[in-house]
Amino acid sequence: MRILGIESSCDETAAAVVEDGRKILSNVVSTQIEKHKIFGGVVPEIASRLHTESISYVVNEALEKAQLKISDIDAIAVTYTPGLIGALLVGVNYAKGLSLSSGVPLVPVHHLRSHIASNYITHPELEPPFMCLVVSGGNTLLVKVDGYTDFEIIGRTRDDAAGEALDKAARTMGLPYPGGVNLDKISQNGDDKAYSFPKPRVDASPLDFSFSGLKTSVINTVHNAEQKGETIIRENLGASFINAVVTSLIDNTEKAMQTVDTNKLVLAGGVSANSVLRRRMDETAKKHGWRIYYPELSLCGDNAAMVASQGYYEFISGKRADMSLNAYATMNITEANY
């Protein structure tokens, strides 16, 4: 079964064709990084306009690379939540028009479910149930995945997402967009114990995350040094901050794994590409005897192959959308039932 995936939730316009949820036939991504870099982050209005300019070309290229026509496609899967509302609407409306004109069924897909599904492509042997740590610029969740369309939130951030904290730290340190990626790069040889940061915790819910305090702390560290005329060693500050964020992620993941009857741990989302998170999660998994999975680097960021993969499982479960499908800026991963 061949699914065409369409993704436009943030600053990547993407389309892909995936067979049976696991095999990529094509995967095309048009990134907007260079356009947003001068602003230090994604500008929603610009993102929407660039999606509009690129989406037809990207979808056509995905079909051409797969050597297929739209009539060869079994379903069109499109990201409809969460994300930048204007950006989402470009993908949703294009997918609706394509579905209407071709007669190919339309399947709405939750963005975070797609990130989890990227692991099905990288690891064809992976099947639920498993625990998943979803870490991105907008979300940080611990999700128990009982089935391909069956999700239970075990823990979540109470304020900022881990990726947002990393991006803000990078920007405060004067690093260019995308911040998290560049912070990871410059911190490779830094001393992760050079700077100390508070250990965040949420007493009322020990599996929930909080990163606002860490974010404020790194901002204050930089500003205080500037006021005193002191030199900040960015490599050390970056390494120390990443270490603090990753430690929080690992601590809660260890607690969450004690609550479930599975030894499979999956990482997903853009921050799953972080080298420190991967290395330390590998070490933690080895210590506990867990089986750990994470997407190949090319599938960690936003792409349409993951949308097509999750779309396959939504489609075979009976999920369909009609022309009333709308986009939503926010929606719980457990509520994504159209």
VMD Tcl script that draws the C-alpha trace (Angstrom):
set ca {
  {0.00 0.00 0.00}
  {1.49 3.34 -1.08}
  {0.87 6.49 0.93}
  {1.72 10.03 -0.18}
  {2.71 12.13 2.82}
  {2.57 15.95 2.93}
  {4.23 18.02 5.69}
  {4.15 21.80 6.22}
  {3.84 22.31 9.98}
  {6.80 24.67 10.41}
  {9.66 25.60 8.08}
  {10.03 22.52 5.89}
  {7.83 21.86 2.87}
  {7.97 18.11 2.36}
  {6.36 15.27 0.43}
  {7.16 11.57 0.35}
  {5.84 8.23 -0.80}
  {6.15 5.32 1.62}
  {5.11 1.72 1.03}
  {3.37 -0.23 3.80}
  {4.51 2.22 6.45}
  {8.14 1.12 6.31}
  {9.78 1.49 2.88}
  {10.62 4.94 1.48}
  {10.02 5.23 -2.26}
  {10.76 8.96 -2.27}
  {11.39 11.67 0.30}
  {11.63 15.33 -0.76}
  {12.26 18.21 1.66}
  {12.45 21.90 0.76}
  {13.95 23.69 3.76}
  {13.50 27.36 4.60}
  {16.46 27.65 7.00}
  {18.38 30.20 4.95}
  {15.29 32.43 4.64}
  {14.68 32.49 8.40}
  {18.31 32.59 9.54}
  {18.56 36.38 9.27}
  {15.65 36.71 11.73}
  {17.12 34.25 14.24}
  {14.08 31.97 14.06}
  {11.01 31.02 12.06}
  {8.76 33.90 10.96}
  {5.27 32.35 10.57}
  {4.06 34.64 7.78}
  {7.19 34.05 5.71}
  {6.96 30.30 6.34}
  {3.39 30.19 5.02}
  {4.27 32.09 1.86}
  {7.27 29.87 1.14}
  {5.14 26.75 1.64}
  {2.67 28.11 -0.91}
  {5.48 28.66 -3.41}
  {7.04 25.22 -2.94}
  {4.31 22.70 -2.26}
  {3.22 21.85 -5.81}
  {6.80 21.32 -6.94}
  {7.68 19.23 -3.88}
  {4.66 16.92 -4.22}
  {5.22 16.44 -7.95}
  {8.90 15.69 -7.36}
  {8.02 13.09 -4.72}
  {5.71 11.31 -7.17}
  {8.30 11.51 -9.95}
  {11.09 10.12 -7.78}
  {8.83 7.25 -6.75}
  {8.00 6.74 -10.45}
  {4.30 6.89 -9.65}
  {1.22 8.85 -10.67}
  {-1.36 10.09 -8.21}
  {-3.65 7.30 -9.42}
  {-1.10 4.80 -8.06}
  {-1.43 6.23 -4.54}
  {-3.75 4.53 -2.03}
  {-4.12 7.48 0.35}
  {-2.89 11.03 0.92}
  {-1.67 11.65 4.49}
  {-1.24 15.24 5.64}
  {-0.08 16.88 8.87}
  {-3.01 18.85 10.31}
  {-1.84 19.47 13.89}
  {0.10 20.76 15.83}
  {2.22 23.51 14.28}
  {2.09 27.03 12.87}
  {-1.52 27.46 11.81}
  {-0.80 29.32 8.57}
  {1.85 26.80 7.57}
  {-0.41 23.85 8.38}
  {-3.24 25.30 6.31}
  {-1.06 25.32 3.19}
  {-0.46 21.59 3.42}
  {-4.00 20.73 4.50}
  {-5.65 22.74 1.72}
  {-3.30 21.39 -0.92}
  {-3.96 17.82 0.23}
  {-7.72 18.42 0.23}
  {-7.60 19.75 -3.32}
  {-5.46 16.84 -4.48}
  {-7.77 14.34 -2.81}
  {-10.88 15.96 -4.30}
  {-9.47 16.09 -7.82}
  {-7.97 12.59 -7.79}
  {-10.47 10.68 -5.69}
  {-7.65 9.38 -3.48}
  {-8.70 9.12 0.21}
  {-7.46 11.79 2.62}
  {-5.95 10.87 6.00}
  {-5.22 13.50 8.71}
  {-2.06 12.85 10.76}
  {-0.86 14.28 14.07}
  {2.68 15.70 13.79}
  {4.00 14.03 16.95}
  {2.58 10.66 15.96}
  {4.55 11.08 12.74}
  {7.79 11.71 14.61}
  {7.27 8.46 16.50}
  {6.57 6.66 13.22}
  {9.93 7.75 11.79}
  {11.34 4.88 13.83}
  {9.25 2.34 11.89}
  {11.17 3.35 8.77}
  {14.60 3.20 10.41}
  {13.77 0.02 12.33}
  {11.36 -2.13 10.27}
  {11.33 -4.71 13.06}
  {9.97 -2.25 15.64}
  {6.41 -2.81 16.82}
  {4.38 -1.48 19.76}
  {4.19 -1.59 22.70}
  {7.08 0.66 23.72}
  {7.89 3.83 25.65}
  {8.73 6.89 23.56}
  {10.50 10.09 24.56}
  {9.36 12.75 22.09}
  {11.69 15.76 22.19}
  {11.37 18.70 19.82}
  {11.36 22.48 19.69}
  {7.70 22.66 20.64}
  {7.07 19.50 22.64}
  {8.59 17.23 25.26}
  {6.55 14.14 26.08}
  {6.90 10.66 27.51}
  {4.37 8.56 25.62}
  {3.39 4.95 26.16}
  {2.68 3.57 22.69}
  {0.33 0.60 23.07}
  {-0.51 0.38 19.36}
  {0.11 2.22 16.12}
  {-2.81 4.55 16.87}
  {-3.02 4.01 20.65}
  {-1.10 6.51 22.79}
  {-1.00 7.39 26.49}
  {0.88 10.40 27.85}
  {3.00 9.46 30.87}
  {4.80 12.77 31.30}
  {4.95 16.17 29.61}
  {6.60 19.55 29.96}
  {4.84 22.02 32.21}
  {6.34 25.03 30.44}
  {9.07 25.16 27.77}
  {10.03 22.25 25.56}
  {13.60 20.94 25.73}
  {14.24 22.00 22.14}
  {12.98 25.51 22.85}
  {15.37 25.80 25.80}
  {18.30 24.65 23.66}
  {17.38 27.08 20.89}
  {17.06 29.98 23.34}
  {20.41 29.16 24.93}
  {22.03 29.10 21.50}
  {20.51 32.43 20.55}
  {21.59 34.02 23.84}
  {25.13 32.81 23.12}
  {25.03 34.43 19.67}
  {24.75 31.25 17.63}
  {22.86 31.32 14.32}
  {19.57 29.56 13.55}
  {18.93 26.63 13.83}
  {20.18 27.09 17.37}
  {19.96 23.59 18.80}
  {21.97 22.08 15.95}
  {24.70 24.70 16.16}
  {24.83 24.46 19.96}
  {25.43 20.72 19.65}
  {28.23 21.31 17.14}
  {30.22 23.87 19.13}
  {29.82 21.90 22.38}
  {31.41 18.68 21.13}
  {34.74 19.38 22.88}
  {33.42 21.54 25.71}
  {33.62 20.85 29.44}
  {30.12 19.85 30.52}
  {30.93 20.53 34.18}
  {32.31 24.04 33.71}
  {28.98 25.69 34.56}
  {26.33 24.52 37.00}
  {22.59 24.75 36.45}
  {19.61 24.01 38.71}
  {18.11 20.55 38.52}
  {14.49 21.02 37.40}
  {11.71 18.96 38.90}
  {7.94 19.03 39.19}
  {7.06 17.82 42.69}
  {3.35 17.34 42.01}
  {4.04 15.11 39.00}
  {7.51 13.51 39.02}
  {7.31 12.34 35.39}
  {6.62 15.84 34.06}
  {9.36 18.14 32.80}
  {10.18 21.80 33.37}
  {12.80 23.68 31.36}
  {11.89 27.34 31.95}
  {14.19 27.57 34.97}
  {17.12 26.15 33.02}
  {16.44 28.56 30.18}
  {16.35 31.54 32.53}
  {19.52 30.37 34.25}
  {21.59 30.22 31.06}
  {20.29 33.64 29.97}
  {21.27 35.11 33.37}
  {24.69 33.47 33.18}
  {25.42 35.15 29.85}
  {24.00 38.54 30.86}
  {25.84 38.58 34.21}
  {29.12 37.80 32.47}
  {28.53 40.60 29.98}
  {27.80 43.11 32.77}
  {30.99 42.13 34.61}
  {33.10 42.12 31.47}
  {33.85 38.41 31.89}
  {34.48 36.07 28.99}
  {32.03 33.26 28.35}
  {33.59 30.12 26.92}
  {30.74 29.12 24.62}
  {31.95 25.55 24.15}
  {31.90 24.94 27.90}
  {28.64 26.79 28.53}
  {26.94 24.93 25.69}
  {28.22 21.55 26.86}
  {27.15 22.26 30.45}
  {23.68 23.40 29.41}
  {23.12 20.43 27.09}
  {24.26 18.14 29.91}
  {21.69 19.67 32.26}
  {18.85 19.28 29.74}
  {19.81 15.71 28.85}
  {20.13 14.74 32.53}
  {16.55 15.89 33.12}
  {15.33 13.91 30.11}
  {17.13 10.76 31.24}
  {16.02 11.01 34.88}
  {12.34 11.14 33.94}
  {12.72 8.46 31.28}
  {14.24 6.10 33.85}
  {11.27 6.70 36.15}
  {8.79 6.23 33.31}
  {10.33 2.94 32.21}
  {9.68 1.57 35.69}
  {5.93 2.08 35.17}
  {5.57 0.02 31.98}
  {5.88 -3.64 31.05}
  {8.31 -3.19 28.16}
  {12.06 -2.85 27.75}
  {11.79 -0.97 24.45}
  {12.62 2.74 24.51}
  {12.17 4.91 21.43}
  {13.43 8.46 20.86}
  {11.68 10.80 18.43}
  {11.59 14.46 17.41}
  {14.20 16.93 16.24}
  {16.19 16.87 19.49}
  {16.66 13.10 19.11}
  {19.45 14.06 16.70}
  {21.43 15.61 19.56}
  {24.71 13.73 19.92}
  {24.84 13.97 23.73}
  {21.28 12.72 24.14}
  {21.99 9.73 21.89}
  {25.25 8.84 23.61}
  {23.92 9.12 27.14}
  {20.67 7.33 26.31}
  {22.73 4.50 24.80}
  {24.70 4.29 28.06}
  {21.50 4.37 30.14}
  {19.84 1.70 28.01}
  {22.88 -0.55 28.33}
  {22.87 -0.09 32.12}
  {19.20 -1.10 32.40}
  {19.10 -3.72 29.65}
  {16.69 -1.70 27.50}
  {16.42 -2.00 23.73}
  {16.79 1.52 22.36}
  {15.67 2.89 19.01}
  {16.02 6.31 17.38}
  {15.52 7.56 13.82}
  {18.36 7.97 11.38}
  {19.52 11.57 11.42}
  {17.79 12.48 8.15}
  {14.43 11.52 9.68}
  {14.80 13.34 13.02}
  {13.73 16.70 11.65}
  {10.42 17.42 9.95}
  {9.87 15.31 6.84}
  {6.97 13.73 4.98}
  {8.19 10.13 5.07}
  {7.22 9.96 8.73}
  {3.81 11.45 7.86}
  {3.25 8.80 5.20}
  {4.37 6.07 7.61}
  {1.94 7.08 10.35}
  {-0.67 7.79 7.70}
  {-0.50 4.16 6.63}
  {-1.41 2.96 10.12}
  {-4.13 5.58 10.51}
  {-5.52 4.57 7.11}
  {-5.68 0.83 7.81}
  {-7.34 1.61 11.15}
  {-10.17 3.26 9.20}
  {-9.31 6.92 9.66}
  {-10.50 9.22 6.85}
  {-11.13 12.93 6.38}
  {-13.48 14.84 4.11}
  {-13.32 18.37 2.73}
  {-14.24 19.83 6.13}
  {-10.78 18.94 7.49}
  {-9.17 21.93 9.21}
  {-5.75 22.65 10.70}
  {-5.16 23.16 14.43}
  {-2.21 24.88 16.08}
  {-2.40 22.61 19.12}
  {-3.88 19.20 19.85}
  {-3.08 16.45 22.32}
  {-1.48 13.38 20.73}
  {-4.19 11.22 22.30}
  {-7.00 13.36 20.87}
  {-5.96 13.22 17.21}
  {-9.04 11.33 16.12}
  {-10.77 12.96 13.20}
}
mol new
graphics top color blue
foreach p $ca { graphics top sphere $p radius 0.5 }
foreach p [lrange $ca 0 end-1] q [lrange $ca 1 end] { graphics top cylinder $p $q radius 0.2 }
display resetview
